[in-house]
Amino acid sequence: MARPALKLKYVKLDENGRFRYRRRVPKSLHRALGKAEFSKVLGISEREATLAYGEYHRDVERQIALVNSTGEIATPLEHHEHIKSFFRLNGLTPHGPGATTDEKTARREYSEEILNKYPLIEETGAYEGVSEADSKLVVALRLGADTVQSEPTVTDAFHLYLKEKMNPDPFKQRKNVNNFRRIEEHALAAFGSNLPITKIKRSHARALRDRLLKRMKPASARRQINNIKAVINFAAREYDLAECTCFRNLEYPEASTAPSDLREPLPTDIIDSMYEALQPHPTLLEIWTLMHHTGAQNAEILGLHIDEISLGDDVPHIEIKPNSSRGLKDSARRRKVPLAGSRALKVAKDIKARETESGEAFPKFAKPRGHDNFSNQLMRILRRFTPDRKHGIYSLRHNMKDSLRAADVSSRLQDAILGHSLGSGAQANYGSGFTLQKKQAALRASLKGWHPPLDRNSPLD
């Protein structure tokens, strides 16, 4: 009876009954990697093959990942990783020119194989057009892997930061990656090259600030500088390097508008018009109603699950917490918000009465791309009634804030309803927070100040 093949990716029994790892290299990477295939005998028993598989497979993955689609390795740190994995894959000692005569011979053969990819200039005896990656690898083969020094660069820092700080919310993850990629591009342009992070100076920081100020408002430029400062110092800490201080205390021009001017609450007549215009769009109307009556962000409502709506309790409410559809920005966003007002209660009951396969209240818009789709649809309707750029979906949170303030609700209770941070230090962490009854009373008080057509039959008492 034939021995069954071990179920490891790329591993099969060869003609001699040995477990062999065989993996073809994409054609575009043949030149950069110097081979068309990775092949290695892992052992003659399943146990031997299983023990040898993990490290070898990881190194193959690393070799392929480090070489991009153009066949070039991007950064010095990646060059060093490429060399280390090459040495491991081929069983070479990292120090010196080779531990044995056989290893020295093997290294010489590897070097010749790499260089023979390039044309030889007979007059000089040099090879023409040798890539930086191949040049460094040949040096390492001749003298030892440790002779090729490397420092993490700006690109390395961004790569590490995005890998380690990945947001669990797919929608926010995509936004974060796009945002950090933009500031990385600005940094590379302002610095003039992909600098090692230890070489970034105050002049580079000022050049980046000036570049950003030509393209955005001071507040946005400051935020982007804070982002790259976080990236660079995270990398410095992870690579045991000195903290970069060059981005500290940069000067910015005074902002032309106050933060409160960036977004304004919607006038009552526009809110009334939106309720009328959304009648033919029941799902949009439900989402709009919940946002308006709870002050929640659109992503918090779009990612709501049906089981996070509670109608059987003394205080009907929604619970905003991380779930499979979306995460939360911070712990303060996790909260319970009462459903005050007849419109909000009716929407909640309608949602609870239906079932979805995913358990999401709004499956069409719950996924990351659905958020953009929702925003585009709703903004097209809103723009029928207001061209003001300060009016947007987020304006509804400002409406709720103003309503709570007008009802003399304490600022800390407002924060608890809206999911704003309660501050830092010991005081913010004491106690169990405000009860649903307290929040309900605050929301009912705020509803009394609303325009009558909105919730004429609301249970305000």
Buried (B, 14 or more C-beta within 10 A) or exposed (E): EEEEEBEBEBBEBEEEEBBBBEBEBEEEBBBBBBBEEBEBBBBEEBEBBBEBBEEBBEBBEBBBEBBEEEBEBBBBBBBBBBBBBBBBBBEBBEEEBBEEEEBBEBBBEBBEEBBEBBEEEEEEEEBEEBBEBBBBBBBBBBBBBEBBEBBBBBBBBBBBBBEEEEBEBBBBBBBBBEEBEEBBEBBBEBBEEBBBBBEBEEEBBBBBBEBBBEEBBBBEBBBBBEBBBBBBBBBBEEBEBEEBEBBEEBEBEEBEEEEEEBBBBBBBEBBBBBBEBBEEBEBBBBBBBBBBBBBBBBBBBBBBBBEBBBEEEEBBBBBBBBBEBBBBBEEBBEBBBBBBBBBBBBBBEEBBEEEBEEBBBBBEBBBBEBBEBBBEBBEEBBEEBBEBEBBBBEBBBBBBBBBBBEBEBEEEBBBBBBBBEBEEEEEEEEEEEBEBEBBBBBBBBBBEEBEEEBBEEBEBE
